[in-house]
């Protein structure tokens, strides 16, 4: 996964398109959570997005 992201050709792959769409969906969920009051409005959702995606990446790469 780590090697794939630094590859110059990665942005031209189907996987990149899927990843981009997935990140967008996570962001939409976080925005919806703020709008519904489930996530505090003073929470930086970009940092929260990085936290969620980083955790998922760690789980996948650690083989848990």
CNS distance restraints for C-alpha pairs under 8 A (distance, minus, plus):
assign (resid   1 and name CA) (resid   5 and name CA) 6.47 0.50 0.50
assign (resid   1 and name CA) (resid  61 and name CA) 7.44 0.50 0.50
assign (resid   2 and name CA) (resid   6 and name CA) 6.92 0.50 0.50
assign (resid   3 and name CA) (resid   7 and name CA) 6.53 0.50 0.50
assign (resid   4 and name CA) (resid  10 and name CA) 6.31 0.50 0.50
assign (resid   5 and name CA) (resid  10 and name CA) 6.32 0.50 0.50
assign (resid   6 and name CA) (resid  10 and name CA) 7.48 0.50 0.50
assign (resid   9 and name CA) (resid  13 and name CA) 7.11 0.50 0.50
assign (resid  10 and name CA) (resid  15 and name CA) 7.78 0.50 0.50
assign (resid  10 and name CA) (resid  16 and name CA) 6.28 0.50 0.50
assign (resid  11 and name CA) (resid  16 and name CA) 5.44 0.50 0.50
assign (resid  11 and name CA) (resid  17 and name CA) 7.60 0.50 0.50
assign (resid  12 and name CA) (resid  16 and name CA) 6.95 0.50 0.50
assign (resid  13 and name CA) (resid  17 and name CA) 6.81 0.50 0.50
assign (resid  14 and name CA) (resid  18 and name CA) 6.27 0.50 0.50
assign (resid  15 and name CA) (resid  19 and name CA) 6.03 0.50 0.50
assign (resid  16 and name CA) (resid  20 and name CA) 6.01 0.50 0.50
assign (resid  17 and name CA) (resid  21 and name CA) 6.18 0.50 0.50
assign (resid  18 and name CA) (resid  22 and name CA) 6.10 0.50 0.50
assign (resid  19 and name CA) (resid  23 and name CA) 6.16 0.50 0.50
assign (resid  20 and name CA) (resid  24 and name CA) 6.27 0.50 0.50
assign (resid  21 and name CA) (resid  25 and name CA) 6.27 0.50 0.50
assign (resid  22 and name CA) (resid  26 and name CA) 6.30 0.50 0.50
assign (resid  23 and name CA) (resid  27 and name CA) 6.28 0.50 0.50
assign (resid  23 and name CA) (resid  53 and name CA) 7.99 0.50 0.50
assign (resid  24 and name CA) (resid  28 and name CA) 6.21 0.50 0.50
assign (resid  25 and name CA) (resid  29 and name CA) 6.20 0.50 0.50
assign (resid  26 and name CA) (resid  30 and name CA) 6.30 0.50 0.50
assign (resid  26 and name CA) (resid  49 and name CA) 6.94 0.50 0.50
assign (resid  27 and name CA) (resid  31 and name CA) 6.20 0.50 0.50
assign (resid  27 and name CA) (resid  45 and name CA) 7.51 0.50 0.50
assign (resid  27 and name CA) (resid  46 and name CA) 7.83 0.50 0.50
assign (resid  27 and name CA) (resid  49 and name CA) 6.61 0.50 0.50
assign (resid  28 and name CA) (resid  32 and name CA) 6.06 0.50 0.50
assign (resid  29 and name CA) (resid  33 and name CA) 6.08 0.50 0.50
assign (resid  30 and name CA) (resid  34 and name CA) 6.31 0.50 0.50
assign (resid  30 and name CA) (resid  39 and name CA) 7.40 0.50 0.50
assign (resid  30 and name CA) (resid  45 and name CA) 6.46 0.50 0.50
assign (resid  30 and name CA) (resid  49 and name CA) 7.74 0.50 0.50
assign (resid  31 and name CA) (resid  35 and name CA) 6.19 0.50 0.50
assign (resid  31 and name CA) (resid  45 and name CA) 7.45 0.50 0.50
assign (resid  32 and name CA) (resid  36 and name CA) 6.11 0.50 0.50
assign (resid  33 and name CA) (resid  37 and name CA) 6.10 0.50 0.50
assign (resid  33 and name CA) (resid  38 and name CA) 4.97 0.50 0.50
assign (resid  33 and name CA) (resid  39 and name CA) 5.19 0.50 0.50
assign (resid  34 and name CA) (resid  38 and name CA) 5.86 0.50 0.50
assign (resid  34 and name CA) (resid  39 and name CA) 4.55 0.50 0.50
assign (resid  34 and name CA) (resid  40 and name CA) 5.90 0.50 0.50
assign (resid  34 and name CA) (resid  41 and name CA) 5.65 0.50 0.50
assign (resid  35 and name CA) (resid  39 and name CA) 7.94 0.50 0.50
assign (resid  35 and name CA) (resid  41 and name CA) 7.99 0.50 0.50
assign (resid  37 and name CA) (resid  41 and name CA) 7.56 0.50 0.50
assign (resid  39 and name CA) (resid  43 and name CA) 7.16 0.50 0.50
assign (resid  43 and name CA) (resid  48 and name CA) 7.72 0.50 0.50
assign (resid  44 and name CA) (resid  48 and name CA) 6.37 0.50 0.50
assign (resid  45 and name CA) (resid  49 and name CA) 5.88 0.50 0.50
assign (resid  46 and name CA) (resid  50 and name CA) 6.32 0.50 0.50
assign (resid  47 and name CA) (resid  51 and name CA) 6.18 0.50 0.50
assign (resid  48 and name CA) (resid  52 and name CA) 6.23 0.50 0.50
assign (resid  49 and name CA) (resid  53 and name CA) 6.10 0.50 0.50
assign (resid  50 and name CA) (resid  54 and name CA) 5.68 0.50 0.50
assign (resid  51 and name CA) (resid  55 and name CA) 6.05 0.50 0.50
assign (resid  52 and name CA) (resid  56 and name CA) 6.32 0.50 0.50
assign (resid  53 and name CA) (resid  57 and name CA) 6.10 0.50 0.50
assign (resid  54 and name CA) (resid  58 and name CA) 6.08 0.50 0.50
assign (resid  55 and name CA) (resid  59 and name CA) 6.25 0.50 0.50
assign (resid  56 and name CA) (resid  60 and name CA) 6.21 0.50 0.50
assign (resid  57 and name CA) (resid  61 and name CA) 6.02 0.50 0.50
assign (resid  58 and name CA) (resid  62 and name CA) 5.81 0.50 0.50
assign (resid  59 and name CA) (resid  63 and name CA) 6.27 0.50 0.50
assign (resid  59 and name CA) (resid  64 and name CA) 5.74 0.50 0.50
assign (resid  60 and name CA) (resid  64 and name CA) 6.76 0.50 0.50
